Amino acid sequence: MEQTYFRKGFGLKGAIEGALVSDYHSRVVDAIRGAGYALTVGDVTFRLAREFGFCYGVDRAVEYAYETHTKFPDRRLFLVGEIIHNPHVNDKLRAMGVVTLHRPEGGEFDFTAVRADDVVILPAFGVTVRDFERLRGIGCVLVDTTCGSVLNVWKRVDSYAKDGFTAVIHGKAYHEETKATASQVNKYPGGKYVVVRDMGEARVVCEYIEGAGSRERFVELFASKSAPGFDPDRDLERVGVANQTTMLSNESLAIAAEVRSSMARRYGEAALANHFRTFDTICSATQDRQDAVLKLIAEPLDVMVVIGGYNSSNTTHLAAICQAKVPTYHIEDATCIDARTGGIRFQPVGSRTEQRRAEWLAAGTVTVGITAGASTPNNKIGETIERIAAMRGLQLDQVL
């Protein structure tokens, strides 16, 4: 009987290594890293964060997708949504013939095209329990690239639901990872979750825990962010805190502390273990990139450029960290910079629409900080650095 579920790769890394290097490698990035993460060309100094770009989980997901293409050359290949939140990587897979399965707004993924003899790749964010079961029911081959850090969060949420605790998840309710994480409670009768986007929403939960909140306000705010049939009077007596792996770590920790304090005030410290649980489930790669950018912006910088998909959660959080200290421009790739006019297209922190700015890089000697989200390939980082240099009429070949 054919094996229909794979999670550990096919041992084909040697066969795909050339394609990965061709598609994602950057000699510019290698050179700057080798020079101590700094490069001066003309009157521009580039300083690169010491942790940036592809993390282990993203590397693994992309490699596994390429291996799948090699392993099943005669099968139709499908991908549930995006493999990661980077448009260039997803475009590469589409160019290889991988068909993207879409989820309509507010609906479920459309699997009607998938047949039993097809191969379906599950993304690094994972899929919901229901979607997994639907695909298993079709009988197709599943190649699961779900990141290990995401699986770790799932285990925590699973344990909460198993023991009758509601999962309070710090995350973005619309994000595929958070949807998949929240769905883990569905494995158990009566499993419940509520998703809080930020400290403001967490405090609404805390107020209710302490008996000071409005039921009407709570139900209205969390109608689309909680399990069906969620009853705050019943379902907030025992809670466990978890988080989307790419959220701001200090905010996740602060939310957990806030919820803990409310539970302690409501039930007393002595009874806290019966009512509250928490685990730090920010992934190490997200933490490393946030720590690295904090160190970088502590140095004198004139401007910060953050490279990555606009729908990438970890990238937008890196931009938010930087914006607090230095003028910051979140761009998807080098094409956002016009080397001829010197203008830039970028997504401001907190916005979902691009803006344009004609003059963003000061004349004269400048220091430009560079970082990138965990789903951004090195070639897109290198191309951005080259494009910024070209704005000043500089060629990196002069110094590399």
MOMO-V274665 format. One record per pair of residues at least 24 apart in sequence whose C-alpha atoms are under 10 Angstrom apart, sorted by the first residue. I is the first residue (numbers start at 1). J is the second residue. D is the distance in whole Angstrom. If there is no record, write none. Layout:
I/J/D  I/J/D
This chain:
2/141/9  3/140/10  3/141/7  3/142/9  4/116/10  4/117/10  4/119/9  4/120/10  4/136/9  4/139/7  4/140/6  4/141/4  4/142/6  4/143/8  5/119/10  5/120/10  5/136/9  5/139/10  5/140/9  5/141/6  5/142/5  5/143/6  5/144/7  6/64/10  6/68/10  6/121/10  6/141/8  6/142/6  6/143/5  6/144/6  6/145/9  7/64/9  7/122/10  7/142/9  7/143/6  7/144/5  7/145/6  7/146/8  8/60/10  8/64/8  8/143/9  8/144/8  8/145/8  9/60/9  9/61/10  9/63/8  9/64/6  9/65/9  9/67/7  9/68/8  9/71/10  9/143/8  9/144/9  9/145/9  10/64/8  10/67/7  10/68/8  10/70/9  10/71/7  11/64/9  11/67/8  11/71/10  12/63/9  12/64/9  12/66/9  12/67/6  12/68/9  12/70/8  12/71/8  13/63/7  13/64/9  13/66/9  13/67/7  13/70/10  14/67/10  15/66/9  15/67/8  15/70/8  16/63/8  16/64/10  16/66/7  16/67/7  16/69/9  16/70/8  17/63/9  17/66/9  17/67/10  19/63/10  19/66/9  20/59/10  20/62/9  20/63/8  20/66/8  21/378/10  21/379/9  22/379/9  23/88/10  23/89/9  23/92/8  23/377/9  23/378/9  23/379/8  24/54/10  24/88/10  24/89/9  24/376/9  24/377/5  24/378/6  24/379/5  24/380/8  24/381/10  24/382/10  25/377/7  25/378/6  25/379/5  25/380/9  25/381/10  25/382/9  26/377/9  26/378/5  26/379/5  26/380/8  26/381/8  26/382/6  26/383/8  27/378/9  27/379/8  27/382/8  27/400/9  28/378/9  28/379/8  28/381/9  28/382/5  28/383/8  28/385/8  28/386/8  28/396/8  28/397/9  28/400/7  29/378/7  29/379/8  29/380/10  29/381/7  29/382/5  29/383/9  29/385/9  30/378/9  30/382/9  30/400/10  31/382/10  31/399/10  31/400/7  32/382/9  32/400/8  35/400/10  37/370/10  38/367/10  38/368/10  38/369/9  38/370/10  39/367/10  39/368/10  39/396/9  39/399/8  39/400/9  40/366/10  40/367/9  40/389/10  40/396/9  40/399/8  41/389/8  41/392/10  41/394/7  41/395/8  41/396/7  41/397/10  41/398/8  41/399/7  41/400/10  42/364/10  42/365/8  42/366/10  42/389/9  42/392/8  42/393/9  42/394/7  42/395/9  42/396/10  42/398/10  42/399/9  43/363/9  43/364/6  43/365/5  43/366/6  43/367/9  43/389/9  43/392/9  43/394/9  44/363/10  44/364/8  44/365/6  44/366/5  44/367/6  44/368/7  44/388/9  44/389/7  44/392/8  44/394/9  45/301/9  45/365/8  45/366/6  45/367/5  45/368/6  45/369/8  45/389/9  46/301/9  46/304/10  46/366/9  46/367/6  46/368/5  46/369/6  46/370/7  46/385/8  46/388/10  46/389/9  47/296/8  47/297/10  47/299/10  47/301/9  47/304/9  47/367/7  47/368/6  47/369/5  47/370/6  47/371/9  48/292/9  48/293/9  48/296/8  48/304/10  48/305/10  48/368/9  48/369/6  48/370/5  48/371/6  48/372/9  48/381/10  48/385/10  49/289/8  49/290/10  49/291/9  49/292/6  49/293/6  49/294/9  49/295/8  49/296/6  49/297/9  49/369/7  49/370/6  49/371/5  49/372/8  50/288/9  50/289/8  50/291/9  50/292/6  50/293/8  50/295/9  50/296/8  50/370/10  50/371/9  51/285/8  51/286/9  51/287/10  51/288/6  51/289/5  51/290/8  51/291/8  51/292/6  51/293/8  51/371/8  51/372/9  51/373/10  51/374/9  52/285/9  52/286/9  52/288/8  52/289/6  52/290/9  52/292/8  52/293/9  52/306/10  52/307/10  52/315/10  52/370/9  52/371/6  52/372/5  52/373/6  52/374/6  52/375/9  52/376/8  52/377/10  52/378/9  52/381/9  53/285/10  53/289/8  53/307/9  53/308/9  53/315/9  53/371/7  53/372/5  53/373/5  53/374/4  53/375/6  53/376/5  53/377/6  53/378/7  53/379/10  53/380/9  53/381/8  54/285/9  54/372/8  54/373/7  54/374/4  54/375/5  54/376/6  54/377/6  54/378/8  55/284/9  55/285/6  55/286/8  55/288/10  55/289/9  55/373/9  55/374/5  55/375/7  55/376/9  55/377/10  56/147/9  56/148/9  56/149/10  56/284/10  56/285/8  56/374/9  57/84/10  57/124/7  57/125/10  57/145/8  57/146/8  57/147/5  57/148/7  57/149/8  57/150/9  57/283/10  57/285/9  57/374/9  57/375/9  58/83/9  58/84/7  58/85/10  58/123/10  58/124/7  58/125/10  58/145/9  58/146/9  58/147/7  58/374/7  58/375/6  58/376/9  58/377/10  59/124/10  59/147/10  59/374/9  59/375/9  59/377/9  60/124/9  60/145/7  60/146/9  60/147/8  60/148/10  61/121/9  61/122/9  61/123/7  61/124/6  61/125/10  61/143/10  61/144/8  61/145/5  61/146/7  61/147/7  62/89/8  62/90/9  62/93/9  62/123/9  62/124/9  62/145/8  62/375/10  63/145/9  64/121/9  64/143/8  64/144/9  64/145/7  65/93/8  65/98/9  65/120/10  65/121/7  65/122/9  65/123/9  65/143/8  65/144/9  65/145/8  66/92/10  66/93/8  66/96/9  68/119/8  68/120/9  68/121/8  68/143/8  69/93/9  69/96/8  69/97/9  69/98/8  69/119/10  72/118/9  72/119/8  74/118/10  75/117/7  75/118/6  75/119/7  75/141/10  76/114/9  76/115/9  76/117/8  76/118/5  76/119/6  76/120/8  77/114/9  77/117/10  77/118/6  77/119/5  77/120/6  77/121/7  77/141/10  78/111/10  78/113/9  78/114/8  78/118/8  78/119/6  78/120/5  78/121/6  78/122/9  78/142/10  78/143/10  79/119/9  79/120/6  79/121/5  79/122/6  79/123/7  79/142/10  79/143/9  80/109/8  80/110/9  80/111/9  80/120/7  80/121/6  80/122/6  80/123/6  80/126/9  80/127/8  80/131/9  81/109/8  81/121/9  81/122/8  81/123/7  81/125/10  81/127/9  81/176/9  82/121/10  82/122/9  82/123/6  82/124/8  82/125/9  82/176/9  83/121/8  83/122/7  83/123/4  83/124/6  83/125/8  83/126/9  83/145/8  83/146/9  83/375/10  84/123/7  84/124/6  84/125/7  84/309/9  84/311/10  84/312/8  84/374/9  84/375/6  84/376/9  85/123/10  85/124/9  85/125/9  85/308/8  85/309/6  85/310/8  85/311/6  85/312/5  85/313/8  85/314/10  85/315/9  85/373/9  85/374/9  85/375/6  85/376/8  86/308/7  86/309/5  86/310/8  86/311/8  86/312/7  86/332/8  86/333/10  86/373/9  86/374/9  86/375/6  86/376/6  86/377/8  87/308/9  87/309/7  87/310/9  87/311/9  87/312/10  87/332/8  87/333/10  87/375/10  87/376/9  88/308/10  88/309/9  88/332/9  88/333/9  88/375/10  88/376/9  88/377/9  88/380/9  89/375/9  89/376/8  89/377/8  105/174/9  106/174/9  106/224/10  109/134/10  111/135/8  111/138/9  112/138/10  114/138/8  114/139/10  114/140/8  115/139/8  115/140/6  115/141/10  116/140/4  116/141/7  117/141/7  118/142/9  119/143/7  120/144/8  121/145/7  121/146/10  122/146/7  123/147/8  123/176/9  123/177/9  124/148/9  124/149/10  124/150/8  124/176/10  124/177/8  125/149/10  125/150/7  125/151/9  125/175/9  125/176/6  125/177/5  125/178/8  125/179/9  125/180/8  125/181/9  125/244/10  125/245/10  126/150/8  126/151/8  126/154/10  126/176/8  126/177/6  126/178/9  126/179/9  126/180/6  126/181/8  127/176/7  127/177/7  127/178/10  127/179/8  127/180/5  127/181/8  127/183/9  128/176/8  128/177/9  128/178/9  128/179/6  128/180/4  128/181/7  128/182/8  128/183/6  128/184/7  128/186/10  129/179/10  129/180/7  129/181/9  129/182/9  129/183/6  129/184/6  129/185/9  129/186/7  129/187/8  130/180/9  130/183/8  130/184/9  130/186/9  130/187/10  131/180/9  131/183/10  132/180/10  146/177/10  147/245/10  147/283/10  148/283/9  149/244/10  149/245/7  149/246/10  149/281/8  149/282/8  149/283/5  149/284/8  149/285/9  150/177/8  150/178/9  150/180/9  150/181/8  150/243/10  150/244/8  150/245/7  150/246/10  150/281/8  150/282/9  150/283/8  151/181/9  152/245/10  152/281/7  152/282/10  152/283/9  153/178/10  153/181/7  153/182/10  153/184/10  153/242/7  153/243/7  153/244/8  153/245/8  153/279/9  153/280/9  153/281/6  153/282/9  153/283/9  154/178/10  154/180/8  154/181/6  154/182/8  154/183/9  154/184/6  154/185/9  154/242/9  154/243/10  154/281/10  155/181/9  155/184/8  156/181/10  156/184/9  156/240/9  156/241/9  156/242/7  156/243/10  156/277/10  156/278/9  156/279/8  156/280/10  156/281/9  157/181/7  157/182/8  157/183/9  157/184/6  157/185/7  157/191/10  157/192/10  157/193/9  157/240/8  157/241/8  157/242/7  157/243/9  157/278/10  157/279/10  158/182/9  158/183/9  158/184/6  158/185/6  158/186/9  158/187/8  158/188/8  158/191/9  159/184/9  159/185/9  159/240/9  160/184/10  160/185/8  160/191/9  160/192/9  160/193/10  160/238/9  160/239/8  160/240/6  160/241/9  160/242/10  160/276/10  160/277/8  160/278/10  161/185/5  161/186/8  161/187/8  161/188/6  161/189/9  161/190/8  161/191/5  161/192/7  161/193/9  161/239/9  161/240/9  162/186/10  162/187/8  162/188/6  162/189/9  162/190/9  162/191/8  163/188/9  163/191/9  163/238/9  164/188/9  164/189/9  164/190/8  164/191/7  164/192/8  164/235/9  164/237/10  164/238/7  164/239/9  164/240/10  164/275/10  165/190/10  165/191/8  165/192/8  165/193/9  165/235/8  165/236/8  165/237/8  165/238/5  165/239/5  165/240/6  165/241/10  165/274/9  165/275/8  165/276/8  165/277/8  166/190/9  166/191/7  166/192/5  166/193/5  166/194/8  166/227/10  166/230/10  166/234/10  166/235/6  166/236/7  166/237/8  166/238/6  166/239/5  166/240/6  166/241/8  166/275/10  166/276/10  166/277/10  167/191/9  167/192/6  167/193/4  167/194/6  167/195/8  167/226/10  167/227/10  167/235/10  167/236/9  167/238/9  167/239/6  167/240/5  167/241/6  167/242/7  167/243/9  167/277/9  167/278/10  168/192/9  168/193/6  168/194/5  168/195/6  168/196/7  168/202/9  168/205/9  168/226/9  168/236/9  168/239/6  168/240/6  168/241/5  168/242/6  168/243/8  168/255/10  168/256/9  168/259/9  168/277/10  168/278/9  169/193/7  169/194/6  169/195/5  169/196/6  169/197/8  169/202/10  169/225/10  169/226/10  169/240/8  169/241/6  169/242/5  169/243/5  169/244/7  169/252/9  169/255/10  169/256/10  170/194/9  170/195/6  170/196/5  170/197/6  170/198/7  170/199/9  170/201/9  170/202/8  170/241/8  170/242/6  170/243/4  170/244/6  170/245/9  170/247/8  170/248/10  170/251/9  170/252/6  170/253/10  170/255/8  170/256/9  171/195/6  171/196/6  171/197/5  171/198/8  171/242/9  171/243/6  171/244/5  171/245/8  171/246/8  171/247/7  171/248/10  171/252/9  171/313/10  172/196/7  172/197/6  172/198/9  172/225/9  172/243/9  172/244/8  172/247/9  172/313/9  173/197/7  173/222/10  173/224/8  173/225/6  173/226/9  173/244/10  174/224/9  174/225/9  175/244/9  175/311/9  175/312/10  175/313/9  176/244/10  177/243/10  177/244/7  177/245/8  177/246/9  178/243/8  178/244/6  178/245/9  179/225/10  179/244/10  180/244/10  181/242/9  181/243/9  181/244/8  182/225/9  182/226/9  182/227/8  182/242/10  182/243/10  182/244/10  183/227/9  185/227/9  186/227/9  190/227/9  190/228/10  190/229/9  190/230/9  190/235/10  191/227/8  191/228/10  191/230/10  191/235/9  192/226/7  192/227/5  192/228/8  192/229/9  192/230/7  192/231/9  192/235/7  192/236/10  192/239/9  193/225/8  193/226/5  193/227/5  193/228/9  193/230/8  193/235/9  193/236/10  193/239/9  193/240/9  193/241/10  194/222/7  194/223/9  194/224/9  194/225/6  194/226/4  194/227/7  194/230/8  194/232/10  194/235/9  194/236/10  194/239/10  194/241/10  195/222/8  195/224/9  195/225/5  195/226/6  195/227/9  195/241/10  195/242/10  195/243/9  195/244/10  196/221/10  196/222/8  196/225/8  196/226/9  196/243/9  196/255/9  197/225/9  197/243/10  197/244/10  197/247/9  197/252/10  198/247/10  198/248/10  198/251/8  198/252/8  198/254/10  198/255/8  199/251/7  199/252/9  199/254/8  199/255/6  199/256/10  199/258/9  200/255/9  201/255/10  202/254/10  202/255/6  202/256/9  202/258/8  202/259/7  203/255/8  203/258/8  203/259/8  203/262/9  205/232/9  205/236/8  205/258/10  205/259/8  205/262/9  206/236/9  206/255/10  206/258/7  206/259/6  206/260/9  206/261/9  206/262/6  206/263/8  206/266/10  207/259/9  207/262/8  208/232/8  208/233/8  208/236/8  208/262/9  209/233/8  209/235/10  209/236/6  209/237/7  209/238/10  209/259/9  209/262/7  209/263/7  209/265/9  209/266/7  209/267/10  210/236/10  210/261/10  210/262/6  210/263/7  210/264/9  210/265/7  210/266/6  210/267/9  211/262/10  211/266/8  236/263/9  236/275/9  236/276/10  237/263/8  237/266/9  237/267/9  237/274/9  237/275/6  237/276/9  238/263/9  238/272/9  238/273/9  238/274/7  238/275/4  238/276/6  238/277/8  239/263/9  239/274/9  239/275/6  239/276/5  239/277/6  239/278/9  240/275/8  240/276/6  240/277/4  240/278/5  240/279/8  241/276/8  241/277/6  241/278/5  241/279/7  241/280/9  241/281/9  242/277/9  242/278/7  242/279/7  242/280/7  242/281/6  242/282/9  243/278/10  243/279/9  243/280/8  243/281/6  243/282/7  243/283/10  244/281/8  244/282/7  244/283/9  244/313/9  244/314/10  245/280/9  245/281/6  245/282/4  245/283/5  245/284/9  245/285/9  245/286/7  245/287/9  245/313/9  245/314/9  246/281/9  246/282/6  246/283/7  246/284/10  246/285/9  246/286/6  246/287/8  246/290/10  246/312/9  246/313/6  246/314/5  246/315/9  246/316/10  246/317/8  246/318/10  246/373/10  246/374/9  247/281/10  247/282/7  247/283/9  247/286/8  247/287/9  247/313/7  247/314/7  247/315/10  247/316/9  247/317/7  247/318/10  248/282/8  248/286/8  248/287/8  248/290/8  248/313/9  248/314/8  248/316/10  248/317/6  248/318/8  248/320/9  248/321/9  249/280/8  249/281/9  249/282/6  249/283/9  249/286/8  249/287/7  249/290/8  249/291/10  249/317/10  250/282/10  250/287/10  250/290/10  252/280/8  252/281/9  252/282/8  253/278/9  253/279/9  253/280/7  253/281/10  253/282/9  256/280/9  285/314/10  285/373/10  285/374/8  286/314/7  286/315/9  286/317/10  286/318/9  286/373/9  286/374/7  287/314/10  289/314/9  289/315/10  289/318/8  289/371/8  289/372/9  289/373/8  289/374/8  290/314/9  290/315/10  290/317/8  290/318/6  290/319/10  290/321/8  290/322/9  290/371/10  290/373/10  291/318/10  291/321/10  292/318/10  292/371/9  293/318/7  293/319/9  293/321/8  293/322/7  293/369/9  293/370/9  293/371/7  293/372/10  294/318/9  294/321/7  294/322/7  294/325/9  296/322/9  296/369/7  296/370/9  296/371/9  297/321/9  297/322/7  297/323/9  297/324/9  297/325/7  297/326/7  297/369/8  297/370/10  298/322/10  298/325/8  298/326/10  299/367/10  299/369/9  300/326/9  300/366/10  300/367/8  300/368/9  300/369/9  301/325/9  301/326/7  301/327/9  301/366/8  301/367/5  301/368/6  301/369/6  302/326/7  302/327/7  302/328/9  302/361/8  302/362/8  302/365/9  302/366/6  302/367/5  302/368/6  302/369/8  303/327/5  303/328/6  303/329/8  303/360/8  303/361/7  303/362/9  303/366/8  303/367/7  303/368/5  303/369/6  303/370/9  304/328/5  304/329/6  304/330/8  304/367/9  304/368/6  304/369/5  304/370/6  304/371/8  305/329/5  305/330/6  305/331/7  305/346/10  305/368/7  305/369/6  305/370/5  305/371/7  305/372/8  305/381/10  305/384/9  305/385/10  306/330/5  306/331/6  306/332/8  306/333/9  306/346/10  306/369/8  306/370/6  306/371/5  306/372/5  306/373/8  306/381/9  306/384/10  307/331/5  307/332/5  307/333/6  307/334/9  307/346/10  307/370/8  307/371/6  307/372/5  307/373/7  307/374/10  307/375/10  307/376/7  307/377/10  307/380/8  307/381/7  307/384/8  308/332/5  308/333/7  308/371/9  308/372/6  308/373/5  308/374/8  308/375/7  308/376/5  308/377/9  308/380/8  308/381/9  309/333/8  309/372/9  309/373/8  309/374/10  309/375/8  309/376/7  310/346/9  310/347/7  310/348/10  310/351/10  310/352/8  310/353/9  310/354/9  311/352/9  312/373/7  312/374/9  312/375/8  312/376/9  313/373/8  313/374/10  313/375/10  314/372/9  314/373/6  314/374/7  314/375/8  315/371/9  315/372/7  315/373/4  315/374/7  315/375/8  315/376/9  316/347/9  316/348/9  316/349/7  316/350/8  316/351/10  316/372/10  316/373/8  317/349/9  317/350/10  317/373/9  318/349/10  318/371/8  318/372/8  318/373/7  319/347/10  319/348/9  319/349/7  319/350/10  319/371/9  319/372/9  319/373/9  320/348/9  320/349/6  320/350/8  321/349/10  322/349/10  322/369/10  322/371/10  323/348/9  323/349/7  324/349/10  326/369/9  327/360/9  327/361/10  328/360/10  328/368/10  328/369/9  328/370/10  329/357/10  329/360/9  329/370/10  330/354/9  330/371/10  330/372/9  331/372/10  331/384/9  332/372/10  332/376/9  332/380/9  332/381/10  332/384/10  333/372/10  333/376/9  333/379/10  333/380/6  333/381/7  333/382/10  333/383/8  333/384/6  333/387/10  334/379/10  334/380/7  334/381/8  334/382/9  334/383/6  334/384/4  334/385/8  334/386/8  334/387/6  334/388/8  335/380/10  335/383/9  335/384/8  335/387/8  336/384/9  336/387/9  337/384/8  337/387/7  337/388/7  337/390/10  337/391/9  338/387/8  338/388/9  338/390/9  338/391/8  339/386/10  339/387/6  339/388/7  339/389/8  339/390/6  339/391/4  339/392/8  339/393/9  340/387/10  340/390/8  340/391/6  340/392/9  340/393/9  341/391/8  342/387/10  342/388/8  342/390/9  342/391/6  342/392/8  343/391/9  361/388/9  361/391/9  363/392/9  364/392/10
